[in-house]
Amino acid sequence: MGGAPLLRLARVTKAYGHLVAVRDLSLDIPANEFFALLGPSGCGKTTLMRLIAGFETPDDGRIYLDGQDITDLPPHLRPINMMFQSYALFPHMSVAHNIAFGLKQEGRPHQEITARVEDMLRLVQMSGLGDRRPDQLSGGQRQRVALARALIKRPKLLLLDEPLAALDRKLRHDTQFELMQAQRETGTSFVVVTHDQDEAMVMAHRMAVMRAGAIDQIGAPREVYEEPATRHVAGFVGETNFFEGRVIQYMPGGVEIETGKGLRLEALCREHPAIGSKVTISIRPENLRLSVPGIFSKNGSAGEILDHVFREGLSSFRIKLETGDLVHVRKSVGEGGAQHKRGERVFVSFAPEHARALVK
């Protein structure tokens, strides 16, 4: 995705009194991208979305859309639309009238409005339901109406605030793919704000993980998951196991640490920390290996399986190592996940290339 970005935030800051909600933040989002702002409550992601929409004004920095400085433009003059978590549908209006509302406000011709409403109903798979009222729809259908209403004005950018939060788990999963399809078909850039890392990883081309008003890491979901830049990213995006220790020597592309509990562990490292400095090793549950105690293996320790849970084709284990550390291991049935039992003694280890030593 080359060329000038569709949306550019240049060193944007927003504070409320002594609380800095967004801190000197820069971000580029190209056209036709599904982008996710991900982070815990209070990290600044909603404030950032409101700055983009024009509901808040930055204390410092500029915001550009398609090359135009929109920092001081009011919301109604920005070619941006927003889909709220509550959907905010008009209960007394039909589905078709809800979708058409923005075009009617602009005074568009009746024939154009009718044709574009029909296009939107087809896009969100609700053809034939235009005469229904919101209270006659399921939660998923109301979400689709809100999406159609947000897209009918053909904005350059669509902002989605926790769009799936009100849906049950199964419906949330199905709707993720519907949003992805709508983004592909319209070519509109989507920016979704969510605290749900599964949502971000499924839907987004790229994602930004936020903390304390700043961005810790931007990248494709797989890159962020497999190559976390900080301990916060590793812990927030997916499940992981942490081992803390001090660097005792270097290895090609990484370091070896001593945990202080008798463990010496090797892992890849992006940086070059000084000998003796503190680092944290992150290792994902699926990258831990289980074997019979006594078989020689580096990067590991013997331990006992405390719990074994089977979920969606995967066996999840909680294991207490001899060092006292608790680790989580995840294996599929094909990897022998079903053969290990609670109370069993096992050896837990990992390959250095599957772990990351984090300085921050």
Secondary structure, DSSP 8 states (H G I E B T S, - for coil): --SS-SEEEEEEEEEETTEEEEEEEEEEE-TT-EEEEE--TTSSHHHHHHHHHTSS--SEEEEEETTEE-TT--GGGSSEEEE-TT----TTS-HHHHHHHHHHHTT--HHHHHHHHHHHHHHTT-TT-TT--GGGS-HHHHHHHHHHHHHTT--SEEEEESTTTTS-HHHHHHHHHHHHHHHHHH--EEEEEES-HHHHHHH-SEEEEEETTEEEEEE-HHHHHHS-SSHHHHHHSS--EEEEEEEEEEETTEEEEE-SSS-EEEEE-SS---TT-EEEEEE-GGG-EEE-TTS--SSEEEEEEEEEEEETTEEEEEEEETTS-EEEEEEEGGGTTTS--TT-EEEEE--GGGEEEE--
